[in-house]
């Protein structure tokens, strides 16, 4: 039942109660007032009859009949013994059969000297009468009148009240319906506005003209503005937090008390191998490794897990978790894979540098001690000094290459590319190789159409070619061929150096550009290489925005390819 219906029902109920009260009041109070008036009139009429009563008792019946018809009342003359001497409604010849009235209450009171009254059904007439008896005459003069007139008046009053009540019900119900609709409409619109606020839509606030309703609407409008301001602030903070979490390099996961993942930032999905559109399983299923599962179980038990190193497939992560007050937890995964790889590279680097320096240092130390201890002839002395000088130069080359590589990696060197003629650059770099080495190999240059120039830093190209030529001559036996070529490739120029040497196994190709990596360590050291040449080549080419790769077949030779982008792509 809506508000208007309730208002109409309440109004009708109030009016019904009012009608009921009025009807009951009309029956009780109006009847009482009418009976009081009738009693007073009967008392006066009884006194008049007593005063006008003839002295001749034989005239009493006729007097009672005549006066009663004139006054429309019933007159009864009673002597002191209670015998009826005259009655308006009883003929004279029948008076002897009327019972004695001495026991009637009003008669008894009049015989006692006071005015008596009573209300009862007349056994003689068979109707309800009101009786008033006064002392006088032969004993008592009683006047009575039927109460039918009172009942008639009361009934008319009740009917009038009922008719008026029905009209009031109709009018009141109509007015209540109109009032209810006028109040219910803004209330309904206010409820719709509240629902719109709850759903996040734009609310429409009504104007009713009812001060109380308008006050409520005003309070709702103020609440909406305050909530909108707070929600906007929360949305802004949530967006900032989400952007911050999504920008983190650490993986962040949050879960509820059952282990169901609620949120996961891109870093976490990347670490766990789940794309953005792929749902994450529960934590107990998400982590497979024992150490990771133990950390997850401890987290779900409400324990704080701090900096526990766990393995996730091929990655190493630092696992931290903290329980949330309302249940669930927040997990942070810090990827240590690159750090561990760098630590491995650092250890390998230190070991390799130490190993590379150990051989020349041992040679220098040994030959120097020999020179100090013995007085050798001049040819021996010269040979020892040449060995010391060669090892010192080898150490110097290792240090220089390492410094160059460090400078490039640190960003302290930037290429200054320009158009360089390819064929002269390829030949000049080969000319820089010592003459005895050049004489042992066949060298040729091939420049394809459109590759006459290459956009590159001249000094960087010279250093790249020097390292590639050095590698090619060391791995190519005497009489072998080394070919330098330039050819147009998609978006740039490809510089390649091909040899007919021993070649490199396929398992080594992905790693030959790492520092100190050697497919054949014993042979390369015997040839005097530092193990840094191809690493330098890779960094120099990539500094130009290019790329480098190797193609090789065992016993057939190796080709190192460097691709430099054209000027429009840099």
Secondary structure, DSSP 4 states (H G I P E B T S, - for coil): --HHHHHHHHHHHHHHHHHHHHHHHIIIIIHHHHHHHHHHHHHHHHHHHHHH--S-GGGHHHHHHHHHHHHTSEEEEEETTS-EEEETTB-GGGGGGSPP-TTSHHHHHHHTTS-EEEEEE-TTT-SEEEEEEEEETTEEEEEEEESHHHHHHHHHHHHHHHHHHHHHHHHHHHHHHHHHHHHHHHHHHHHHHHHHHHHTSPP-----S-HHHHHHHHHHHHHHHHHHHHHHHHHHHHHHHHHHHHH-SSEEEEE-TT--EEEE-HHHHHHHT--TTSPP--HHHH--SHHHHHHHHHHHTT--EEEEEEEETTEEEEEEEEE-TTS-EEEEEEE-HHHHHHHHHHHHHHHHHHHHHHHHHHHHHHHHHHHHH----HHHHHHHHHHHHHHHHHHHHHHHHHHHHHHHHTT------EEEEHHHHHHHHHHTS-HHHHHHSEEEEEE-TT-SEEEE-HHHHHHHHHHHHHHHHHHS-TT-EEEEEEEEETTEEEEEEEE-SS---HHHHTTTTSTT--TTHHHHHHHT--S-HHHHHHHHHHHTT-EEEEEEETTTEEEEEEEEE-GGG-
